[in-house]
Amino acid sequence: MASKEELYDRAIDLFSEGKLEEAVDTYRAAIALDPTYSDAWHGLAMAYSELKQHDQAIEAGKRLVELVPDDTLAHTSLSRFYQAAGMIAEAEAESAKARMLDWKRQLKEQEKPG
């Protein structure tokens, strides 16, 4: 039986080959092994987005943000999914969260003794 990492790597390959439905199935298989596997949730959301399945992309993106609430890229991606679905207010809110997280990260880096 393949590990979650092996499934994730295979899903990335499928995604890059344009086999998006297969990628979705493979990301889901990785998530079935570990429902907290944030990288697989991100890949799943991206695959749904490429398939123009906006509702599913948003749901996967929301789960991703729940798993990694301080991840700038997660919020940026969710913002993109909302925008693609025409949900501009939600997109702007997620974009603002991403900017805030990035600013906090930059401040922490500046505070480090150098």
N, C-alpha and C positions, 0 to 999 in steps of 0.2 A: 504494500500500500504506500502511495506517495505521501510525503510529508507536506505540511502546509506551505513550506518554503518552495518545495519542488512544484507544487501546484501553482503557486504564485508566479514562479519563474516561467512556467509553461503558459500561464495566462498572459503574461507580458509578451511572450513570443507570438501568441495567437493575435493579440491586439495589434502588434506591429505588422503582422501579415494581413491585417484587415479582416480577420475572422472574428468579428465582434461578438456574435451570438455564442460561439464556442468559448471565447474569452470570458463572457458573463458566466457561463456554466462552470468554468474552471475557477474563477474567482469565488463563486458560490461554494464550490467544493472545498476550497481553502478555508473559507469562513465557517463552513460546517465543522471543520476540525478545530477551529479556534474562533469563536464569535467575537473575540476582542482583537483580532488581527487587523490593525488599522490600515496597514499598507494594502491589504486585500480589499478592504472597504473603499479605499481611495481608487484603486484600480477599477473596481466594480462601478463606482459612480462615474468614472471617466468613460468606461465602455458604454454605459447607458446614455451618457451625454452624446457620444459619437453616434449612437443609434437614434438620436433625437427622441429618446424616451425620457422626457424631462421630469415627469413625476417620480420615476424610479431613481433617476440621478439625484434628485433633491432628497429623497428618502435615504438613499445610501450616504449622501453628503451630510445629512443631519446626524446619522449614526456615527460617521467619522468624527464630526465635531464633538459629539458626546464622548467619544473614546479619547480624543486628544484635543481638549478645549484650548490649549495654549499653542497650538500649531498654526502658524500664520498661513501656510499653504492650504490647510484644510478649510479655513474660512474663506480664503481667496477662491478656491475651487467651488465651494458652496455658493459664493456670490455669482460666479460665472453660470452655475446651473440655474439659479434664480433668474438671472438676466436672460438666458436662453429661453426660459419659460414665460418671459414677459412680466415677471414679478419684480418690478424695478425697486420698489420700496424695500423689499426683503434683500435684494441684491446690494443696495446701498448700505443697509444695516450690516450685512456680513463683511462688506468691503471696509467699513469703518472699524469693525472689530479686528480685521486683519492689520490695518494700519496701526491701531493702538498696540497690538501685540508686537509689531515690528518696532515701534518706538520704545516700548518697554525693554525689548531685547537690546536695542542700541544703547539705551541708558545703562543697562547692566554691564555692557561691554566697556563703556566709558568709565564706570566706577571701579573696574578691576585695577588693582595696583599694577603698574607697568614698569 
